Amino acid sequence: MTNELQSFESLSKEEIMKMTGQDDGSQMSLITVPKLMINRQSEDDEGHALRPGVYMVYDSELETMVYSLKDKPIYFRPFVNSYQYMTYDTDNNNYSCSSVIFKSWKDEPIDSNGGLRCGRVIGKEREQLTQAEIDAQRPTRCYRLIYGLLTMTGTTPAGESVTIEDRPILFRVSGTNFSPIGQTLKSLKGRNSLMFNHVLELKTKRRKNPSGSIVFYVATINIADKEIEFSKKDLEHMDMFNTLITEENTRVASLWKEANSHKKKDAKSAKIINVVEASPEEVLAS
């Protein structure tokens, strides 16, 4: 009895609330992680000069963006590799549709509009599309989502030095940056190595489109030699990342179900309208 009491007293308040039903799990957590991105701007909204091509991340403690140093690598330890389809709405500057986050290409990623992959057509079916249909699909992309820990030395827009160490972040990439980190993770698999036992050194390379009118930056990645042992703290990070994915997928699944419910109602209403508009002979014959 004493041991049972000690075990109970060792639980956190959150764990006790879930055990006793005080927390029924209906409230989503407010866990968020900042996004790691490549800066493409020459200045911010306040007029501070910025260097394009460096990495940037929001520091919630300082409440400001932090930018990496030119030609200096940042260090990223990947924990979870996943994917998500999203459609970007340029008029409203948001994503009008998003799929569940998935980890295998064998999965069928349902989306918030009640369909799959936000309507993106893939594989051989894409060969049947007209050029106009292909153009209409451009706002919808498949993003690679890599959750992990970031370590970097950088500066704020005002030039203050900042050091970030083992900060949980999301590195979301698409387009030309989709493959580089994917190839790196694939190479680790080829070594039979777990990705979270390794640190990736990230820099960028300046590129131009064939006409030279557009400048963009592509991630370059090296794998550090030293391997890192997976710790108890790392397990907490892994649990947090998977919780974020589960919460996003629960949100999308709810919207998918709601959208399909509306589709069934619309189809039923359309059938009733067709019957009402039909002639008496057609109604009797049906």
Helices and strands as residue ranges (DSSP letters): H 2-9, H 13-20, E 35-38, E 55-59, E 64-68, E 74-89, E 94-98, G 117-119, G 123-128, H 131-136, E 140-155, E 161-173, G 175-177, H 178-190, G 195-197, E 200-208, E 215-223, H 232-277, H 280-285
